Amino acid sequence: YGFDGRNVIVDVTERSTYRLEVLLHPRPVMLEGLTVVAERLAEIKKRLRNRLRAAPVSTRALDQDRLLRTAAVDVLEFLRFEGSLRVVPCGMDARSRACVMRRGRSVEPRVCIDEMPAFGALDQLSTYRPQELYRIEVYSSGAEIRAYTHQFMERMASGPKALIPYGFAC
């Protein structure tokens, strides 16, 4: 990014030992665009962090670095290990097959993906690989989970929108 392309034809033989340097000319307009997106992304991260800190319950953010490093095959498995959630089967009247254990009872958490309600709650998260998400926020020991995809963060960087405060249904 930020450079003009160049095609170079090179004959390479088995005994070639020379070093080739190709000069690329910068395109400053592209570099400026990347700076603006990076600044907007930093602002969005700050807003997410502030919302998390302002919540009147215990909170935990699982960032992109952890999501990329995990060996978990899906987000539900990731939350079991990294998010310290005790995932248990739901009762018969629940919409989801997976719930979390909170205060000695099985609870179906409210799950939002990209600020939208996820029907099927934790079951919906099991359809994502951890690498597909940018960030996961866990509120009140798993009573609410908010997940953000890379595409959502890109859309927010191109034109920020309001985030839904904790405590309001997403």
Sequence and secondary structure as in RCSB ss.txt:
>XXXX:A:sequence
YGFDGRNVIVDVTERSTYRLEVLLHPRPVMLEGLTVVAERLAEIKKRLRNRLRAAPVSTRALDQDRLLRTAAVDV
LEFLRFEGSLRVVPCGMDARSRACVMRRGRSVEPRVCIDEMPAFGALDQLSTYRPQELYRIEVYSSGAEIRAYTH
QFMERMASGPKALIPYGFAC
>XXXX:A:secstr
  B          TT          B HHHHHHHHHHHHHHHHHHHHHHHHHHH SS EEEE HHHHHH   SSH
HHHHHHTS   EEE  TT SSSEEEEETTEEE  EEEETTEE TTTHHHHTTS GGGEEEEEEEGGGTEEEEEEH
HHHHHHHHS      TTS  
